[in-house]
């Protein structure tokens, strides 16, 4: 059925990939509440899944991580996952974590002083991917009404 009915979809995907725009990503909110703020820091973790793990494992792990962080720290941090679809190689997904500045400062402090990783271990969590994130570099998302 896809061979006969999916050609238009494949053509549409190809039309999105050009030399000027060779990348297509998908995004998945991890069922966290939207963080409404004029400005909010965002940390990105570039991840490569372990051999026996799937994207579903990665999304579940990130969701559980942000839930534990919010409960332990009394914060309202949100999380999303960006998944490469076409034109990107070298990583499996990018996990993003974002929130108000004070909440993100609590998150970064708890990672730095190792209290949050201890909470993950107590919950029986084991990483499903090798991730690179630089807590010295965060990105600022700014809400600009139209």
N, C-alpha and C positions, 0 to 999 in steps of 0.2 A: 504494500500500500504506500509506503514512504517513497519508493521509486517513482510512482506515478503521481502522487499527490504532494510530495515533499520538495519537488524541484523548485517551486516558487520560494519556499522558505530558504533553501540553500542559496538561491540566487540573491535573496534579500541579504543574507549574511555576507556573501561575497561583495555586495554593493557597499557594505559598511567598511570593508577592509580595503584601503587604498595605500599608496606609498606615503601619502600625507597622514593617514590615520590607520596604521597597521595593527592596532590593538583593540580588542573587544573584551570587556570584563562584565561579569555578573556580580550583583551585590545581594546579600541576604542579611536583613536585620535579624538579630538573634532573640526576638521577642522581648527585648528590653524596652522600657518606656522611653519615648522620645525625650531627649534632654532639651528643654526649651530655654535658651539663653542667648543673649545678644552675641556673646563671644564664648567659645569653649575650646580648651585645648584638646588635641587628639593625639594619641600615640598609636603608631602602626607597628605591627610585628609581622615580618616576612617569614613565612613558615614552609618547611618541607616535611611532609608527613612521613612517619616511620613506615617501614616496609609493609607491615600488615594492617595499616590503618587506612580509613577512607575519609572523604570529605565530611560525611555525616559524623564520624568520630571527632573531627576537628571542630565542627560547629557545636556539637554537644559539649566538648571540653571548654571551648570559649564561653559558652552560655553558663556552664556551671562555675567557671572562674569568676565571671562578673557577678553572678548571684552571690557567691561566697564573699567576694570583696564588698559588695553593697551591704550585706548583712553584718559582716565583721566591722566595717568602718563607718556604718551609718551614712552611706553615700547613695547617690543616684547616678551611677555611671552606666552609660549605654555601650552596646557592642554591636559591631557588624562584621561580616566577612566578605571580602572581595575575592572572587574566583576567576582565574584567567580562563578564557574560553578559546580565543583564537589569537595567534600572533605573539604569544608570550610563553617563554619557557624559563626554567631555572628555579621555579618555586611552585608550590601547590596552592597557597592562598595567602592573603594578607588579612590578619585580624586587626580590627581597629577598636579602640576604647576611647570614649569621649565623655566629657561632663563639664560641670562648672569648675572654674579654676580651683576653688578650695577643695572640691572633691578629688580632682586629679592630683593635687598636691598630697592629699592623704594617701592616695593610691601609690604614687611614686615613693613616698616616704616608707610605706609599709613593705614595698618590694625591696627597697634599699636596706632597711633594717631587718629584713627576713621574717617579719611577723606574718605577712600574707602567705609566703610559701609554706610556712609551718601550718597555717590553716588548711591549705590545699592538701598537705600530707596527712593531716588529721582526718580529712574527709575521704582519704583513700584515693585521691586523684594522682594519676601518673600521666606525664606529658605524652601526647599522641604525635607530636611533631617537634622538630628542632626549629626554633624560632630565633630570629635576630631582631632585637629592638634596642634602641638607644634611648635610655631615659634622660639623656642630656639634650635630646632633640625632640621637641614636640611640635605639632603643627597647630595653628590656630584657625578654627572654623569661625567665620564671621557671618552673621545673619544680616543680609541686606534686603529689606523689603523692596518690592518692585514699585 
